[in-house]
Amino acid sequence: MKMLIRRTTDNSFEGVFSKLNFKDNNLTITIIKRSKHLDNRSSAQGSELSESYNNEILADKTFDLAKLFKPRTFFYCYMSGDIPRITDFFDTQYSNKSREELYRSIIFELMGVPPYVGVYFHNSIDEMFLIANQPIDEEVLDNKYAELIKDNITLFDYLCTNVDGFISVNEEQNAKKKVLMELNPNTSLAALEAQVDLLTELVFSMLKNQPNLIRTVQNDIPYLSSFEQVFTDTSLLAIKDAKKCLNEIKETKAKIRQVQMDYYNEKSRVLNDA
């Protein structure tokens, strides 16, 4: 495990900063607001001004990173709201997101809000890399996992330089992302619907030409007539002829196979170059 820290604060820092505590795969993020106070103190020479600092905890959240773990995956959490709130960690593989997670993470990206903390898991839970993008209490440097890095180094830059095989992982993930971007689930679903309706029509046609078989099926499936009526009333073939449906199936599935072939070729190249 490696905890990458960009900026640290000392005890005289005024403003918002964080404390990070990592133990037994549990990460606790505490957001603190530190303000300076001037106090009047009486002494033998008269009144004196002294400085003191007050720490106010704005937010505090603990994550079980073992439960979060997915190999070769990035996760980010954000600080949001007028009253700071630490979001859950978002999986950057959009295909794995819930709709709410997807929308919220896109909003953060569009607003240009940097992640508060980023985590990358390589091949195992022990190969975990954590980066903090906000000022962190300097005490964290006493942690054996902590490493102070230059402010302009991103987590991606660090991984490319320090983690064997990461560049290949990234290339493979980019190829997978390209597949997801090029394929439209709605188009694929429409082609599957057409294929199912054509196959259903084929089954009913075969049954009608086999009187003995249809009697057997009717005994086993008493709702067969109702099924046929529902199919007839709702079939895609009622609004598109079979030829058009077949052409759409051919075009859609041919595109999917080509995109998949390109992906597997790229994946094979990446693995061979690794």
Secondary structure as UniProt FT lines:
FT   STRAND          2..5
FT   STRAND          8..9
FT   TURN            11..12
FT   STRAND          15..23
FT   TURN            24..25
FT   STRAND          26..43
FT   TURN            44..45
FT   STRAND          46..64
FT   HELIX           65..68
FT   TURN            71..72
FT   STRAND          73..77
FT   STRAND          79..80
FT   TURN            81..84
FT   STRAND          85..86
FT   STRAND          90..91
FT   HELIX           94..96
FT   HELIX           99..110
FT   TURN            111..112
FT   STRAND          117..121
FT   TURN            125..126
FT   STRAND          128..132
FT   STRAND          136..137
FT   HELIX           138..142
FT   TURN            144..145
FT   STRAND          146..148
FT   TURN            151..152
FT   HELIX           155..162
FT   TURN            164..165
FT   HELIX           166..182
FT   HELIX           185..208
FT   HELIX           211..220
FT   TURN            222..223
FT   HELIX           224..234
FT   HELIX           236..238
FT   HELIX           242..273
//
